[in-house]
Amino acid sequence: TADYWWWIPVAGPLVGGVAGAVIYFLLIELHHSNHNDKPHEEPEEEEDEEEDEDSSLKDKYEMINMS
């Protein structure tokens, strides 16, 4: 029986980690309020900057074609 005692330090932390996660989820996380209660803020659009870059490139291309 002494040949299999090395499994305890290997399996113990794994089993303890899963058990701790389940206990945390059941006792703490289920009691948190939903994050959906907060108003949704939309991120700022950065498309305007990209359009400005595209238009400036287009203007430069037109200037090259004109000459």
C-alpha positions in Angstrom: 0.0 0.0 0.0 2.9 2.4 0.4 3.5 2.3 -3.3 0.4 4.5 -4.1 0.8 7.2 -1.4 2.5 9.5 -4.0 -0.9 10.1 -5.6 -2.1 12.1 -2.5 0.1 15.2 -3.2 -0.7 14.9 -6.9 -4.5 14.4 -6.7 -5.1 16.3 -3.5 -4.7 19.9 -4.9 -6.6 19.0 -8.0 -9.6 17.7 -6.0 -9.3 20.5 -3.5 -9.3 23.1 -6.3 -12.4 21.8 -7.9 -14.2 21.4 -4.5 -13.2 25.0 -3.6 -14.4 26.4 -6.9 -17.8 24.6 -6.5 -18.2 25.8 -2.9 -17.3 29.4 -3.9 -19.7 29.3 -6.8 -22.6 28.0 -4.6 -22.0 30.1 -1.5 -20.7 33.4 -3.0 -21.1 33.9 -6.7 -24.8 32.9 -6.9 -25.5 35.8 -4.5 -23.9 38.5 -6.6 -26.2 40.8 -8.5 -26.4 40.4 -12.3 -24.0 42.6 -14.3 -26.8 43.2 -16.8 -28.5 45.6 -14.3 -26.0 48.3 -15.3 -26.8 50.5 -18.3 -24.9 49.3 -21.4 -22.3 51.8 -22.6 -21.3 51.5 -26.2 -17.7 51.9 -27.0 -16.7 54.9 -29.0 -16.5 54.3 -32.7 -13.1 54.8 -34.3 -14.3 54.4 -37.8 -14.2 58.2 -38.3 -10.4 58.2 -38.0 -10.2 55.4 -40.5 -12.4 57.2 -43.0 -10.3 60.3 -42.6 -7.2 58.3 -43.5 -8.9 56.7 -46.4 -10.1 60.0 -47.8 -6.6 61.6 -47.5 -5.1 58.7 -49.3 -7.8 59.0 -52.0 -7.0 62.7 -52.3 -3.3 62.0 -52.7 -4.0 59.3 -55.3 -6.2 61.7 -57.3 -3.4 64.3 -57.2 -0.9 61.8 -58.5 -3.2 60.9 -61.4 -3.9 64.5 -62.3 -0.2 65.2 -63.0 
